[in-house]
């Protein structure tokens, strides 16, 4: 659930992938890829 929230914030431009906490990076990455937004995965 937190991964989905972070992914939505990244997709809306409010947060960046680099701001995601370490423990959530992989689940957020998966959500972004599944949503077709892999270009937003930038460290």
mmCIF entry with sequence, helices, sheets and N, C-alpha, C, O atoms, coordinates in Angstrom:
data_MODEL
# 
_entry.id   MODEL 
# 
_entity.id                         1 
_entity.type                       polymer 
_entity.pdbx_number_of_molecules   1 
# 
_entity_poly.entity_id                      1 
_entity_poly.type                           'polypeptide(L)' 
_entity_poly.nstd_linkage                   no 
_entity_poly.nstd_monomer                   no 
_entity_poly.pdbx_seq_one_letter_code       
;(UNK)(UNK)(UNK)(UNK)(UNK)(UNK)(UNK)(UNK)(UNK)(UNK)(UNK)(UNK)(UNK)(UNK)(UNK)(UNK)
(UNK)(UNK)(UNK)(UNK)(UNK)(UNK)(UNK)(UNK)(UNK)(UNK)(UNK)(UNK)(UNK)(UNK)(UNK)(UNK)
(UNK)(UNK)(UNK)(UNK)(UNK)(UNK)(UNK)(UNK)(UNK)(UNK)(UNK)
;
_entity_poly.pdbx_seq_one_letter_code_can   XXXXXXXXXXXXXXXXXXXXXXXXXXXXXXXXXXXXXXXXXXX 
_entity_poly.pdbx_strand_id                 A 
# 
loop_
_entity_poly_seq.entity_id 
_entity_poly_seq.num 
_entity_poly_seq.mon_id 
_entity_poly_seq.hetero 
1 1  UNK n 
1 2  UNK n 
1 3  UNK n 
1 4  UNK n 
1 5  UNK n 
1 6  UNK n 
1 7  UNK n 
1 8  UNK n 
1 9  UNK n 
1 10 UNK n 
1 11 UNK n 
1 12 UNK n 
1 13 UNK n 
1 14 UNK n 
1 15 UNK n 
1 16 UNK n 
1 17 UNK n 
1 18 UNK n 
1 19 UNK n 
1 20 UNK n 
1 21 UNK n 
1 22 UNK n 
1 23 UNK n 
1 24 UNK n 
1 25 UNK n 
1 26 UNK n 
1 27 UNK n 
1 28 UNK n 
1 29 UNK n 
1 30 UNK n 
1 31 UNK n 
1 32 UNK n 
1 33 UNK n 
1 34 UNK n 
1 35 UNK n 
1 36 UNK n 
1 37 UNK n 
1 38 UNK n 
1 39 UNK n 
1 40 UNK n 
1 41 UNK n 
1 42 UNK n 
1 43 UNK n 
# 
_struct_asym.id          A 
_struct_asym.entity_id   1 
# 
loop_
_struct_conf.conf_type_id 
_struct_conf.id 
_struct_conf.pdbx_PDB_helix_id 
_struct_conf.beg_label_comp_id 
_struct_conf.beg_label_asym_id 
_struct_conf.beg_label_seq_id 
_struct_conf.pdbx_beg_PDB_ins_code 
_struct_conf.end_label_comp_id 
_struct_conf.end_label_asym_id 
_struct_conf.end_label_seq_id 
_struct_conf.pdbx_end_PDB_ins_code 
_struct_conf.beg_auth_comp_id 
_struct_conf.beg_auth_asym_id 
_struct_conf.beg_auth_seq_id 
_struct_conf.end_auth_comp_id 
_struct_conf.end_auth_asym_id 
_struct_conf.end_auth_seq_id 
_struct_conf.pdbx_PDB_helix_class 
_struct_conf.details 
_struct_conf.pdbx_PDB_helix_length 
HELX_P HELX_P1 AA1 UNK A 2  ? UNK A 12 ? UNK A 2  UNK A 12 1 ? 11 
HELX_P HELX_P2 AA2 UNK A 17 ? UNK A 19 ? UNK A 17 UNK A 19 5 ? 3  
HELX_P HELX_P3 AA3 UNK A 22 ? UNK A 24 ? UNK A 22 UNK A 24 5 ? 3  
HELX_P HELX_P4 AA4 UNK A 25 ? UNK A 34 ? UNK A 25 UNK A 34 1 ? 10 
HELX_P HELX_P5 AA5 UNK A 38 ? UNK A 40 ? UNK A 38 UNK A 40 5 ? 3  
# 
_struct_conf_type.id          HELX_P 
_struct_conf_type.criteria    ? 
_struct_conf_type.reference   ? 
# 
loop_
_atom_site.group_PDB 
_atom_site.id 
_atom_site.type_symbol 
_atom_site.label_atom_id 
_atom_site.label_alt_id 
_atom_site.label_comp_id 
_atom_site.label_asym_id 
_atom_site.label_entity_id 
_atom_site.label_seq_id 
_atom_site.pdbx_PDB_ins_code 
_atom_site.Cartn_x 
_atom_site.Cartn_y 
_atom_site.Cartn_z 
_atom_site.occupancy 
_atom_site.B_iso_or_equiv 
_atom_site.pdbx_formal_charge 
_atom_site.auth_seq_id 
_atom_site.auth_comp_id 
_atom_site.auth_asym_id 
_atom_site.auth_atom_id 
_atom_site.pdbx_PDB_model_num 
ATOM 1   N N  . UNK A 1 1  ? 0.824  -1.192 0.000   1.00 0.00 ? 1  UNK A N  1 
ATOM 2   C CA . UNK A 1 1  ? 0.000  0.000  0.000   1.00 0.00 ? 1  UNK A CA 1 
ATOM 3   C C  . UNK A 1 1  ? 0.871  1.260  0.000   1.00 0.00 ? 1  UNK A C  1 
ATOM 4   O O  . UNK A 1 1  ? 0.592  2.204  -0.739  1.00 0.00 ? 1  UNK A O  1 
ATOM 5   N N  . UNK A 1 2  ? 1.899  1.278  0.806   1.00 0.00 ? 2  UNK A N  1 
ATOM 6   C CA . UNK A 1 2  ? 2.796  2.437  0.836   1.00 0.00 ? 2  UNK A CA 1 
ATOM 7   C C  . UNK A 1 2  ? 3.522  2.570  -0.504  1.00 0.00 ? 2  UNK A C  1 
ATOM 8   O O  . UNK A 1 2  ? 3.778  3.682  -0.966  1.00 0.00 ? 2  UNK A O  1 
ATOM 9   N N  . UNK A 1 3  ? 3.849  1.450  -1.119  1.00 0.00 ? 3  UNK A N  1 
ATOM 10  C CA . UNK A 1 3  ? 4.524  1.487  -2.418  1.00 0.00 ? 3  UNK A CA 1 
ATOM 11  C C  . UNK A 1 3  ? 3.622  2.153  -3.452  1.00 0.00 ? 3  UNK A C  1 
ATOM 12  O O  . UNK A 1 3  ? 4.090  2.942  -4.272  1.00 0.00 ? 3  UNK A O  1 
ATOM 13  N N  . UNK A 1 4  ? 2.340  1.839  -3.413  1.00 0.00 ? 4  UNK A N  1 
ATOM 14  C CA . UNK A 1 4  ? 1.389  2.438  -4.351  1.00 0.00 ? 4  UNK A CA 1 
ATOM 15  C C  . UNK A 1 4  ? 1.281  3.943  -4.108  1.00 0.00 ? 4  UNK A C  1 
ATOM 16  O O  . UNK A 1 4  ? 1.230  4.719  -5.063  1.00 0.00 ? 4  UNK A O  1 
ATOM 17  N N  . UNK A 1 5  ? 1.247  4.354  -2.866  1.00 0.00 ? 5  UNK A N  1 
ATOM 18  C CA . UNK A 1 5  ? 1.173  5.778  -2.526  1.00 0.00 ? 5  UNK A CA 1 
ATOM 19  C C  . UNK A 1 5  ? 2.407  6.518  -3.039  1.00 0.00 ? 5  UNK A C  1 
ATOM 20  O O  . UNK A 1 5  ? 2.292  7.579  -3.653  1.00 0.00 ? 5  UNK A O  1 
ATOM 21  N N  . UNK A 1 6  ? 3.568  5.961  -2.789  1.00 0.00 ? 6  UNK A N  1 
ATOM 22  C CA . UNK A 1 6  ? 4.804  6.580  -3.275  1.00 0.00 ? 6  UNK A CA 1 
ATOM 23  C C  . UNK A 1 6  ? 4.824  6.646  -4.793  1.00 0.00 ? 6  UNK A C  1 
ATOM 24  O O  . UNK A 1 6  ? 5.223  7.657  -5.371  1.00 0.00 ? 6  UNK A O  1 
ATOM 25  N N  . UNK A 1 7  ? 4.397  5.575  -5.436  1.00 0.00 ? 7  UNK A N  1 
ATOM 26  C CA . UNK A 1 7  ? 4.377  5.546  -6.897  1.00 0.00 ? 7  UNK A CA 1 
ATOM 27  C C  . UNK A 1 7  ? 3.446  6.622  -7.450  1.00 0.00 ? 7  UNK A C  1 
ATOM 28  O O  . UNK A 1 7  ? 3.775  7.278  -8.438  1.00 0.00 ? 7  UNK A O  1 
ATOM 29  N N  . UNK A 1 8  ? 2.291  6.806  -6.823  1.00 0.00 ? 8  UNK A N  1 
ATOM 30  C CA . UNK A 1 8  ? 1.354  7.845  -7.266  1.00 0.00 ? 8  UNK A CA 1 
ATOM 31  C C  . UNK A 1 8  ? 1.961  9.234  -7.095  1.00 0.00 ? 8  UNK A C  1 
ATOM 32  O O  . UNK A 1 8  ? 1.802  10.095 -7.962  1.00 0.00 ? 8  UNK A O  1 
ATOM 33  N N  . UNK A 1 9  ? 2.643  9.450  -5.998  1.00 0.00 ? 9  UNK A N  1 
ATOM 34  C CA . UNK A 1 9  ? 3.289  10.745 -5.761  1.00 0.00 ? 9  UNK A CA 1 
ATOM 35  C C  . UNK A 1 9  ? 4.370  11.014 -6.813  1.00 0.00 ? 9  UNK A C  1 
ATOM 36  O O  . UNK A 1 9  ? 4.534  12.145 -7.270  1.00 0.00 ? 9  UNK A O  1 
ATOM 37  N N  . UNK A 1 10 ? 5.099  9.968  -7.187  1.00 0.00 ? 10 UNK A N  1 
ATOM 38  C CA . UNK A 1 10 ? 6.137  10.107 -8.218  1.00 0.00 ? 10 UNK A CA 1 
ATOM 39  C C  . UNK A 1 10 ? 5.487  10.400 -9.568  1.00 0.00 ? 10 UNK A C  1 
ATOM 40  O O  . UNK A 1 10 ? 5.949  11.272 -10.304 1.00 0.00 ? 10 UNK A O  1 
ATOM 41  N N  . UNK A 1 11 ? 4.424  9.679  -9.895  1.00 0.00 ? 11 UNK A N  1 
ATOM 42  C CA . UNK A 1 11 ? 3.744  9.886  -11.176 1.00 0.00 ? 11 UNK A CA 1 
ATOM 43  C C  . UNK A 1 11 ? 3.132  11.283 -11.276 1.00 0.00 ? 11 UNK A C  1 
ATOM 44  O O  . UNK A 1 11 ? 3.050  11.849 -12.366 1.00 0.00 ? 11 UNK A O  1 
ATOM 45  N N  . UNK A 1 12 ? 2.705  11.834 -10.152 1.00 0.00 ? 12 UNK A N  1 
ATOM 46  C CA . UNK A 1 12 ? 2.119  13.180 -10.149 1.00 0.00 ? 12 UNK A CA 1 
ATOM 47  C C  . UNK A 1 12 ? 3.189  14.268 -10.129 1.00 0.00 ? 12 UNK A C  1 
ATOM 48  O O  . UNK A 1 12 ? 2.880  15.447 -10.302 1.00 0.00 ? 12 UNK A O  1 
ATOM 49  N N  . UNK A 1 13 ? 4.439  13.879 -9.920  1.00 0.00 ? 13 UNK A N  1 
ATOM 50  C CA . UNK A 1 13 ? 5.527  14.849 -9.910  1.00 0.00 ? 13 UNK A CA 1 
ATOM 51  C C  . UNK A 1 13 ? 5.783  15.487 -8.563  1.00 0.00 ? 13 UNK A C  1 
ATOM 52  O O  . UNK A 1 13 ? 6.556  16.440 -8.466  1.00 0.00 ? 13 UNK A O  1 
ATOM 53  N N  . UNK A 1 14 ? 5.141  14.973 -7.516  1.00 0.00 ? 14 UNK A N  1 
ATOM 54  C CA . UNK A 1 14 ? 5.330  15.527 -6.174  1.00 0.00 ? 14 UNK A CA 1 
ATOM 55  C C  . UNK A 1 14 ? 6.572  14.990 -5.473  1.00 0.00 ? 14 UNK A C  1 
ATOM 56  O O  . UNK A 1 14 ? 7.126  15.655 -4.598  1.00 0.00 ? 14 UNK A O  1 
ATOM 57  N N  . UNK A 1 15 ? 7.006  13.808 -5.845  1.00 0.00 ? 15 UNK A N  1 
ATOM 58  C CA . UNK A 1 15 ? 8.189  13.161 -5.263  1.00 0.00 ? 15 UNK A CA 1 
ATOM 59  C C  . UNK A 1 15 ? 9.027  12.583 -6.388  1.00 0.00 ? 15 UNK A C  1 
ATOM 60  O O  . UNK A 1 15 ? 8.574  12.486 -7.528  1.00 0.00 ? 15 UNK A O  1 
ATOM 61  N N  . UNK A 1 16 ? 10.255 12.200 -6.059  1.00 0.00 ? 16 UNK A N  1 
ATOM 62  C CA . UNK A 1 16 ? 11.112 11.522 -7.026  1.00 0.00 ? 16 UNK A CA 1 
ATOM 63  C C  . UNK A 1 16 ? 11.456 10.129 -6.494  1.00 0.00 ? 16 UNK A C  1 
ATOM 64  O O  . UNK A 1 16 ? 11.338 9.858  -5.299  1.00 0.00 ? 16 UNK A O  1 
ATOM 65  N N  . UNK A 1 17 ? 11.880 9.262  -7.401  1.00 0.00 ? 17 UNK A N  1 
ATOM 66  C CA . UNK A 1 17 ? 12.262 7.910  -6.987  1.00 0.00 ? 17 UNK A CA 1 
ATOM 67  C C  . UNK A 1 17 ? 13.420 7.951  -5.990  1.00 0.00 ? 17 UNK A C  1 
ATOM 68  O O  . UNK A 1 17 ? 13.501 7.100  -5.104  1.00 0.00 ? 17 UNK A O  1 
ATOM 69  N N  . UNK A 1 18 ? 14.308 8.922  -6.123  1.00 0.00 ? 18 UNK A N  1 
ATOM 70  C CA . UNK A 1 18 ? 15.453 9.050  -5.220  1.00 0.00 ? 18 UNK A CA 1 
ATOM 71  C C  . UNK A 1 18 ? 15.017 9.340  -3.784  1.00 0.00 ? 18 UNK A C  1 
ATOM 72  O O  . UNK A 1 18 ? 15.769 9.065  -2.849  1.00 0.00 ? 18 UNK A O  1 
ATOM 73  N N  . UNK A 1 19 ? 13.824 9.887  -3.594  1.00 0.00 ? 19 UNK A N  1 
ATOM 74  C CA . UNK A 1 19 ? 13.324 10.214 -2.256  1.00 0.00 ? 19 UNK A CA 1 
ATOM 75  C C  . UNK A 1 19 ? 12.678 9.021  -1.554  1.00 0.00 ? 19 UNK A C  1 
ATOM 76  O O  . UNK A 1 19 ? 12.396 9.094  -0.358  1.00 0.00 ? 19 UNK A O  1 
ATOM 77  N N  . UNK A 1 20 ? 12.444 7.944  -2.262  1.00 0.00 ? 20 UNK A N  1 
ATOM 78  C CA . UNK A 1 20 ? 11.781 6.768  -1.698  1.00 0.00 ? 20 UNK A CA 1 
ATOM 79  C C  . UNK A 1 20 ? 12.694 6.110  -0.664  1.00 0.00 ? 20 UNK A C  1 
ATOM 80  O O  . UNK A 1 20 ? 13.883 5.921  -0.921  1.00 0.00 ? 20 UNK A O  1 
ATOM 81  N N  . UNK A 1 21 ? 12.143 5.757  0.514   1.00 0.00 ? 21 UNK A N  1 
ATOM 82  C CA . UNK A 1 21 ? 12.955 5.052  1.522   1.00 0.00 ? 21 UNK A CA 1 
ATOM 83  C C  . UNK A 1 21 ? 13.489 3.724  0.967   1.00 0.00 ? 21 UNK A C  1 
ATOM 84  O O  . UNK A 1 21 ? 12.839 3.073  0.148   1.00 0.00 ? 21 UNK A O  1 
ATOM 85  N N  . UNK A 1 22 ? 14.670 3.341  1.424   1.00 0.00 ? 22 UNK A N  1 
ATOM 86  C CA . UNK A 1 22 ? 15.348 2.137  0.919   1.00 0.00 ? 22 UNK A CA 1 
ATOM 87  C C  . UNK A 1 22 ? 14.458 0.895  0.924   1.00 0.00 ? 22 UNK A C  1 
ATOM 88  O O  . UNK A 1 22 ? 14.456 0.130  -0.040  1.00 0.00 ? 22 UNK A O  1 
ATOM 89  N N  . UNK A 1 23 ? 13.712 0.695  1.991   1.00 0.00 ? 23 UNK A N  1 
ATOM 90  C CA . UNK A 1 23 ? 12.894 -0.514 2.106   1.00 0.00 ? 23 UNK A CA 1 
ATOM 91  C C  . UNK A 1 23 ? 11.756 -0.563 1.085   1.00 0.00 ? 23 UNK A C  1 
ATOM 92  O O  . UNK A 1 23 ? 11.227 -1.638 0.801   1.00 0.00 ? 23 UNK A O  1 
ATOM 93  N N  . UNK A 1 24 ? 11.386 0.570  0.542   1.00 0.00 ? 24 UNK A N  1 
ATOM 94  C CA . UNK A 1 24 ? 10.267 0.619  -0.395  1.00 0.00 ? 24 UNK A CA 1 
ATOM 95  C C  . UNK A 1 24 ? 10.697 0.734  -1.860  1.00 0.00 ? 24 UNK A C  1 
ATOM 96  O O  . UNK A 1 24 ? 9.852  0.679  -2.753  1.00 0.00 ? 24 UNK A O  1 
ATOM 97  N N  . UNK A 1 25 ? 11.985 0.892  -2.115  1.00 0.00 ? 25 UNK A N  1 
ATOM 98  C CA . UNK A 1 25 ? 12.450 1.119  -3.485  1.00 0.00 ? 25 UNK A CA 1 
ATOM 99  C C  . UNK A 1 25 ? 12.036 0.010  -4.451  1.00 0.00 ? 25 UNK A C  1 
ATOM 100 O O  . UNK A 1 25 ? 11.538 0.309  -5.536  1.00 0.00 ? 25 UNK A O  1 
ATOM 101 N N  . UNK A 1 26 ? 12.223 -1.238 -4.096  1.00 0.00 ? 26 UNK A N  1 
ATOM 102 C CA . UNK A 1 26 ? 11.880 -2.341 -5.003  1.00 0.00 ? 26 UNK A CA 1 
ATOM 103 C C  . UNK A 1 26 ? 10.372 -2.427 -5.255  1.00 0.00 ? 26 UNK A C  1 
ATOM 104 O O  . UNK A 1 26 ? 9.959  -2.547 -6.408  1.00 0.00 ? 26 UNK A O  1 
ATOM 105 N N  . UNK A 1 27 ? 9.532  -2.369 -4.199  1.00 0.00 ? 27 UNK A N  1 
ATOM 106 C CA . UNK A 1 27 ? 8.082  -2.411 -4.477  1.00 0.00 ? 27 UNK A CA 1 
ATOM 107 C C  . UNK A 1 27 ? 7.606  -1.207 -5.290  1.00 0.00 ? 27 UNK A C  1 
ATOM 108 O O  . UNK A 1 27 ? 6.735  -1.355 -6.149  1.00 0.00 ? 27 UNK A O  1 
ATOM 109 N N  . UNK A 1 28 ? 8.152  -0.033 -5.040  1.00 0.00 ? 28 UNK A N  1 
ATOM 110 C CA . UNK A 1 28 ? 7.774  1.165  -5.799  1.00 0.00 ? 28 UNK A CA 1 
ATOM 111 C C  . UNK A 1 28 ? 8.215  1.005  -7.246  1.00 0.00 ? 28 UNK A C  1 
ATOM 112 O O  . UNK A 1 28 ? 7.479  1.359  -8.167  1.00 0.00 ? 28 UNK A O  1 
ATOM 113 N N  . UNK A 1 29 ? 9.403  0.478  -7.445  1.00 0.00 ? 29 UNK A N  1 
ATOM 114 C CA . UNK A 1 29 ? 9.921  0.235  -8.797  1.00 0.00 ? 29 UNK A CA 1 
ATOM 115 C C  . UNK A 1 29 ? 8.985  -0.698 -9.551  1.00 0.00 ? 29 UNK A C  1 
ATOM 116 O O  . UNK A 1 29 ? 8.683  -0.460 -10.721 1.00 0.00 ? 29 UNK A O  1 
ATOM 117 N N  . UNK A 1 30 ? 8.529  -1.742 -8.906  1.00 0.00 ? 30 UNK A N  1 
ATOM 118 C CA . UNK A 1 30 ? 7.601  -2.695 -9.522  1.00 0.00 ? 30 UNK A CA 1 
ATOM 119 C C  . UNK A 1 30 ? 6.298  -2.015 -9.915  1.00 0.00 ? 30 UNK A C  1 
ATOM 120 O O  . UNK A 1 30 ? 5.792  -2.234 -11.016 1.00 0.00 ? 30 UNK A O  1 
ATOM 121 N N  . UNK A 1 31 ? 5.751  -1.196 -9.028  1.00 0.00 ? 31 UNK A N  1 
ATOM 122 C CA . UNK A 1 31 ? 4.496  -0.492 -9.330  1.00 0.00 ? 31 UNK A CA 1 
ATOM 123 C C  . UNK A 1 31 ? 4.689  0.441  -10.515 1.00 0.00 ? 31 UNK A C  1 
ATOM 124 O O  . UNK A 1 31 ? 3.845  0.488  -11.410 1.00 0.00 ? 31 UNK A O  1 
ATOM 125 N N  . UNK A 1 32 ? 5.790  1.181  -10.529 1.00 0.00 ? 32 UNK A N  1 
ATOM 126 C CA . UNK A 1 32 ? 6.047  2.103  -11.642 1.00 0.00 ? 32 UNK A CA 1 
ATOM 127 C C  . UNK A 1 32 ? 6.192  1.362  -12.975 1.00 0.00 ? 32 UNK A C  1 
ATOM 128 O O  . UNK A 1 32 ? 5.670  1.807  -13.997 1.00 0.00 ? 32 UNK A O  1 
ATOM 129 N N  . UNK A 1 33 ? 6.891  0.250  -12.957 1.00 0.00 ? 33 UNK A N  1 
ATOM 130 C CA . UNK A 1 33 ? 7.067  -0.547 -14.180 1.00 0.00 ? 33 UNK A CA 1 
ATOM 131 C C  . UNK A 1 33 ? 5.720  -1.091 -14.647 1.00 0.00 ? 33 UNK A C  1 
ATOM 132 O O  . UNK A 1 33 ? 5.401  -1.022 -15.834 1.00 0.00 ? 33 UNK A O  1 
ATOM 133 N N  . UNK A 1 34 ? 4.938  -1.626 -13.729 1.00 0.00 ? 34 UNK A N  1 
ATOM 134 C CA . UNK A 1 34 ? 3.633  -2.181 -14.082 1.00 0.00 ? 34 UNK A CA 1 
ATOM 135 C C  . UNK A 1 34 ? 2.676  -1.106 -14.581 1.00 0.00 ? 34 UNK A C  1 
ATOM 136 O O  . UNK A 1 34 ? 1.734  -1.403 -15.315 1.00 0.00 ? 34 UNK A O  1 
ATOM 137 N N  . UNK A 1 35 ? 2.913  0.139  -14.186 1.00 0.00 ? 35 UNK A N  1 
ATOM 138 C CA . UNK A 1 35 ? 2.075  1.252  -14.607 1.00 0.00 ? 35 UNK A CA 1 
ATOM 139 C C  . UNK A 1 35 ? 2.577  1.905  -15.898 1.00 0.00 ? 35 UNK A C  1 
ATOM 140 O O  . UNK A 1 35 ? 1.971  2.854  -16.395 1.00 0.00 ? 35 UNK A O  1 
ATOM 141 N N  . UNK A 1 36 ? 3.675  1.397  -16.431 1.00 0.00 ? 36 UNK A N  1 
ATOM 142 C CA . UNK A 1 36 ? 4.227  1.942  -17.668 1.00 0.00 ? 36 UNK A CA 1 
ATOM 143 C C  . UNK A 1 36 ? 4.983  3.235  -17.476 1.00 0.00 ? 36 UNK A C  1 
ATOM 144 O O  . UNK A 1 36 ? 5.112  4.030  -18.407 1.00 0.00 ? 36 UNK A O  1 
ATOM 145 N N  . UNK A 1 37 ? 5.484  3.449  -16.270 1.00 0.00 ? 37 UNK A N  1 
ATOM 146 C CA . UNK A 1 37 ? 6.196  4.704  -15.964 1.00 0.00 ? 37 UNK A CA 1 
ATOM 147 C C  . UNK A 1 37 ? 7.644  4.445  -15.579 1.00 0.00 ? 37 UNK A C  1 
ATOM 148 O O  . UNK A 1 37 ? 8.184  5.122  -14.704 1.00 0.00 ? 37 UNK A O  1 
ATOM 149 N N  . UNK A 1 38 ? 8.279  3.466  -16.226 1.00 0.00 ? 38 UNK A N  1 
ATOM 150 C CA . UNK A 1 38 ? 9.658  3.129  -15.860 1.00 0.00 ? 38 UNK A CA 1 
ATOM 151 C C  . UNK A 1 38 ? 10.630 4.262  -16.081 1.00 0.00 ? 38 UNK A C  1 
ATOM 152 O O  . UNK A 1 38 ? 11.713 4.264  -15.495 1.00 0.00 ? 38 UNK A O  1 
ATOM 153 N N  . UNK A 1 39 ? 10.267 5.244  -16.928 1.00 0.00 ? 39 UNK A N  1 
ATOM 154 C CA . UNK A 1 39 ? 11.163 6.383  -17.154 1.00 0.00 ? 39 UNK A CA 1 
ATOM 155 C C  . UNK A 1 39 ? 11.304 7.261  -15.905 1.00 0.00 ? 39 UNK A C  1 
ATOM 156 O O  . UNK A 1 39 ? 12.212 8.088  -15.832 1.00 0.00 ? 39 UNK A O  1 
ATOM 157 N N  . UNK A 1 40 ? 10.419 7.087  -14.934 1.00 0.00 ? 40 UNK A N  1 
ATOM 158 C CA . UNK A 1 40 ? 10.490 7.873  -13.698 1.00 0.00 ? 40 UNK A CA 1 
ATOM 159 C C  . UNK A 1 40 ? 11.439 7.268  -12.667 1.00 0.00 ? 40 UNK A C  1 
ATOM 160 O O  . UNK A 1 40 ? 11.674 7.863  -11.615 1.00 0.00 ? 40 UNK A O  1 
ATOM 161 N N  . UNK A 1 41 ? 11.984 6.093  -12.964 1.00 0.00 ? 41 UNK A N  1 
ATOM 162 C CA . UNK A 1 41 ? 12.897 5.407  -12.037 1.00 0.00 ? 41 UNK A CA 1 
ATOM 163 C C  . UNK A 1 41 ? 14.300 5.946  -12.277 1.00 0.00 ? 41 UNK A C  1 
ATOM 164 O O  . UNK A 1 41 ? 15.055 5.399  -13.081 1.00 0.00 ? 41 UNK A O  1 
ATOM 165 N N  . UNK A 1 42 ? 14.642 7.012  -11.580 1.00 0.00 ? 42 UNK A N  1 
ATOM 166 C CA . UNK A 1 42 ? 15.951 7.652  -11.711 1.00 0.00 ? 42 UNK A CA 1 
ATOM 167 C C  . UNK A 1 42 ? 16.499 7.862  -10.310 1.00 0.00 ? 42 UNK A C  1 
ATOM 168 O O  . UNK A 1 42 ? 15.853 8.484  -9.466  1.00 0.00 ? 42 UNK A O  1 
ATOM 169 N N  . UNK A 1 43 ? 17.682 7.344  -10.071 1.00 0.00 ? 43 UNK A N  1 
ATOM 170 C CA . UNK A 1 43 ? 18.297 7.478  -8.738  1.00 0.00 ? 43 UNK A CA 1 
ATOM 171 C C  . UNK A 1 43 ? 18.739 8.894  -8.461  1.00 0.00 ? 43 UNK A C  1 
ATOM 172 O O  . UNK A 1 43 ? 19.273 9.175  -7.389  1.00 0.00 ? 43 UNK A O  1 
# 
